[in-house]
């Protein structure tokens, strides 16, 4: 098979779009969310007790999604707008594969 034929077949295959490497954490979050393996928590949550309790309970579920806490209690007005990502890999072969 000629190289040009091979390239056109690769471009048409549905897995070609998924084969692109992840550029940064934002790209990873978008990819995992599109797979349905990300939960966003928009309410302010306490860093010390509530986040770990929520993550513990979610980690017991199958499937166990990654959790993006968008606001930490006490830091709602943070100038950098920090978000906290928990259970990044969990027991998910799909997230591990995307990450690697």
Secondary structure, DSSP 8 states (H G I E B T S, - for coil): --HHHHHHHHHHSTHHHHTS---SHHHHHHHHHHTT-EEEE-S-B-TTTHHHHHHHHHHTSSS--EEEE--BTT-TT-TT---EEESSSTT-HHHHHHH-
